[in-house]
């Protein structure tokens, strides 16, 4: 057979296949017009016929221009019937069996998507989902920044990573193609109808939003955990660690008055008195009762504002006295009696520095009724009695107690200890002098008979 004859045979076979292709397509179209389903045999026949045509169209034997145009037109008609074919035949099983190449698109046609009545509301769900996703990202950023302030620790790193993963799942995934595919496969795995997918995505985003809000509301509890760690470090004299714990607690909950108060204590230990006063003022605004005392004491020892100190201490005392009718916060583990004592002692100190020794004596004696084993009220009371020119024996008794109990652990107590040492030394000198004088007089009388 000559080459020309072979070419004519191939062309004739292609023309016959195209004619059969058109005929079966017409049957499918007529079935659609008559609103009846085509037979599975007809659908399978046309797909196999399309495979046959594909093998007839090769580089060695390209179709004529007229045949190519005809094939393109028929393929467009087949594509329009693809939904009917996909509904009639289990194409996924045929694909597993035949394993057609991806270029054989006719095996991969999809059935038309049925529009569920609920799908008409999809635009509403999408409109609601976008701001929720944005809020999720904002919440993750806000919460993470609190944990990462001052450098992350184990708890902060865990919380930040956990939030990030949740946000990427519920917020980032719907915004990326790969993420959408992951979510859709998950929804398919749960056998959730496709018409509910938009609602499911909105529900997931809303659940994450509520979870993040709940976590944000739980931050004060985590802050209290850091406060407890700071207290433990403070008791072990680990000042730097305690400072970091209280600062981290305030990053998580700026309204934690105990953290403000204890941070003020740390700053005071570090001799950063301006920072200490700033923290005490914040704690005072939060009705932290101990802040009145500590701020008043700093007014005495740093600012020498004795009137301001007395006013703060008196305000604190009044709040403490009316604690049953007004709300106050305790920012330390001290007992109520210990708090009452420290207010009395410091108010007596302020009155003494105001040159009101009688008022100072009254407050200091009340303080001693509560705690007679502390040196400070003895030392201050000794000074108040001296200013009133009270009995030397009574004054000396207070200096003796001051000297016996004082340790000199702070500058003020060290000064009082030195004052007590001087007063006692002077008293001993006076006693020695007064006991030596009569002996001298007796000696003179005995040596001089004329006297």
VENURFEN-V556259 format. One record per pair of residues at least 4 apart in sequence whose C-alpha atoms are under 6 Angstrom apart, sorted by the first residue. I is the first residue (numbers start at 1). J is the second residue. If there is no record, write none. Layout:
<<I	J> <I	J>>
This chain:
<<17	21> <31	36> <31	38> <40	88> <41	45> <43	85> <57	62> <58	62> <63	67> <63	68> <82	109> <83	110> <83	111> <83	112> <85	89> <86	110> <86	111> <87	111> <94	98> <95	99> <119	195> <123	127> <129	202> <133	171> <136	209> <140	144> <144	160> <145	149> <146	251> <146	252> <147	156> <148	152> <152	156> <152	157> <153	157> <167	171> <168	172> <168	173> <169	173> <170	205> <173	179> <173	180> <174	179> <174	180> <187	192> <188	192> <203	207> <219	252> <220	253> <223	249> <223	252> <226	245> <226	249> <227	246> <230	242> <230	245> <230	246> <233	238> <233	242> <234	238> <234	239> <234	242> <246	259> <246	263> <250	254> <257	283> <258	331> <259	263> <260	279> <260	283> <261	280> <261	283> <264	276> <264	279> <264	280> <267	272> <267	276> <268	272> <268	273> <268	276> <280	284> <280	291> <283	288> <284	288> <284	291> <287	328> <287	329> <288	329> <288	330> <288	331> <289	330> <291	295> <292	296> <292	312> <292	313> <292	316> <293	313> <296	309> <296	312> <296	313> <298	302> <299	303> <299	304> <299	305> <299	309> <300	304> <300	305> <300	306> <306	350> <310	314> <310	347> <310	350> <319	323> <341	367> <343	347> <344	363> <344	367> <345	364> <345	367> <345	377> <348	360> <348	363> <348	364> <351	356> <351	360> <352	356> <352	357> <352	360> <357	361> <357	384> <361	381> <364	377> <368	372> <375	402> <375	405> <375	406> <377	381> <378	398> <378	402> <379	402> <382	395> <382	398> <382	399> <385	390> <392	396> <399	420> <402	406> <403	417> <403	420> <408	413> <408	414> <421	425> <422	426>>
